[in-house]
Structure formats: structure tokens, C-alpha cells
Amino acid sequence: MTSLVYQLPTVLGTLAGMLVTLVSIVNETSPTTCLVKAVAAFAVFAGFGMILRYALTNIEEQEGSRRETGQGDHSSNTPELTLESVRPGASVAELLGEAPSNSLSQEETTAA
């Protein structure tokens, strides 16, 4: 995945430039206008690819640092939740291991 992340600006810019060129040729625009549109599309989408590349590499670095420090390891007293381990009708408080609040039970008895 890392190799694809570093190629994002080139891939996105190239695809956008080729698509704009194709649409411009189909619409029979002049070659100069076609070139200007293709270069503009390449520049915009290459810039967008650079932003995506920065965000994705930043996320990967953060996950790597969490693994090194042990923060990403959920081996503490709370078990890891998966779709198979969650039973239907379980409250969020139960899943997070929190004690139920007394104020909610008092509100239910007064409302009835």
C-alpha cells in the first residue's frame, strides 16, 4: 500500500488530464484550449493527490508509533469487541464496561 500512496499525485493527475483531454477532443475544442484544460486538471488533481498522500502517510506514522509504544495494543482489562462478540440488544454502556447510571433508572420510574 505504501508504494501506491507515494504514487497518488501522479496517478490522479494523469487520469484527470487524460479524461479532460478525451472530453475536450470529443467536444471538438481547439488544441490550445484542450492543452490548457488538461494541464489545469493535472495540476489540480496532482495537488489533491499530494494532500491525500500527506494524510495517509501521517496516519501510517501515527499507527506505527502507537504500535511501538504499546498504546495500540488492547490487551488491558477490556476485551476486544468484534461483530461476533456483540449480542443483540446490548447497551453501549455494557459494551464499554461502564457501570449503569442511577439517574437513568430514576427517570424511568418517574416517567411510568
Stockholm file with secondary structure:
# STOCKHOLM 1.0

chainA/1-112         MTSLVYQLPTVLGTLAGMLVTLVSIVNETSPTTCLVKAVAAFAVFAGFGMILRYALTNIEEQEGSRRETGQGDHSSNTPELTLESVRPGASVAELLGEAPSNSLSQEETTAA
#=GR chainA/1-112 SS CHHHHHHHHHHHHHHHHHHHHHHHHHTTCCHHHHHHHHHHHHHHHHHHHHHHHHHHHHHHHHHHHHHHHTTTCCCSSSCCCCTTTCCTTCCHHHHHTCCCCHHHHHHHHHHC
#=GC SS_cons         CHHHHHHHHHHHHHHHHHHHHHHHHHTTCCHHHHHHHHHHHHHHHHHHHHHHHHHHHHHHHHHHHHHHHTTTCCCSSSCCCCTTTCCTTCCHHHHHTCCCCHHHHHHHHHHC
//
